[in-house]
Amino acid sequence: QVQLVESGGGLVQPGGSLRLSCAASGSGFSNYPMGWYLQAPGKQRELVARITTGISGIIKNYADSVKGRFTISRDFAKNTVDLQMNSLKPEDTAVYYCFLDVLLRTYWGQGTQVTVSS
């Protein structure tokens, strides 16, 4: 059974930074996508960033709303994925979920709250 454990959420002022981390138990996931979704109150879960490997190397995808502010990184050997969040805005406030896609199944972390407020 795959388990994803997240850490790093919290309260930060607008313009500040946070770093989220996620560790997946088990092994053999280096060829599968990992990343982060967010879910704001009353809204659907939406993709923030995704990282995987392809023929040309590492592929990173970002939501338009976070491009230039957030950076996703991954340690493929340790099965961890991080999200560095800079220049945070109040609209970034949400629960952030780590995910791992293995074939037809998506595994989720428990979620970590990020609150951007003065």
Secondary structure in CASP SS format (residue, H / E / C, confidence):
PFRMAT SS
TARGET T0000
AUTHOR 0000-0000-0000
METHOD secondary structure of the structure
MODEL  1
Q C 1.00
V C 1.00
Q C 1.00
L E 1.00
V E 1.00
E E 1.00
S E 1.00
G C 1.00
G C 1.00
G E 1.00
L E 1.00
V E 1.00
Q C 1.00
P C 1.00
G C 1.00
G C 1.00
S C 1.00
L E 1.00
R E 1.00
L E 1.00
S E 1.00
C E 1.00
A E 1.00
A E 1.00
S C 1.00
G C 1.00
S C 1.00
G C 1.00
F C 1.00
S C 1.00
N C 1.00
Y C 1.00
P C 1.00
M E 1.00
G E 1.00
W E 1.00
Y E 1.00
L E 1.00
Q E 1.00
A C 1.00
P C 1.00
G C 1.00
K C 1.00
Q C 1.00
R C 1.00
E E 1.00
L E 1.00
V E 1.00
A E 1.00
R E 1.00
I E 1.00
T E 1.00
T E 1.00
G E 1.00
I C 1.00
S C 1.00
G E 1.00
I E 1.00
I E 1.00
K E 1.00
N E 1.00
Y E 1.00
A C 1.00
D H 1.00
S H 1.00
V H 1.00
K C 1.00
G C 1.00
R C 1.00
F E 1.00
T E 1.00
I E 1.00
S E 1.00
R E 1.00
D E 1.00
F C 1.00
A C 1.00
K C 1.00
N C 1.00
T E 1.00
V E 1.00
D E 1.00
L E 1.00
Q E 1.00
M E 1.00
N C 1.00
S C 1.00
L C 1.00
K C 1.00
P H 1.00
E H 1.00
D H 1.00
T C 1.00
A E 1.00
V E 1.00
Y E 1.00
Y E 1.00
C E 1.00
F E 1.00
L E 1.00
D E 1.00
V E 1.00
L C 1.00
L C 1.00
R E 1.00
T E 1.00
Y E 1.00
W E 1.00
G C 1.00
Q C 1.00
G C 1.00
T E 1.00
Q E 1.00
V E 1.00
T E 1.00
V E 1.00
S C 1.00
S C 1.00
END
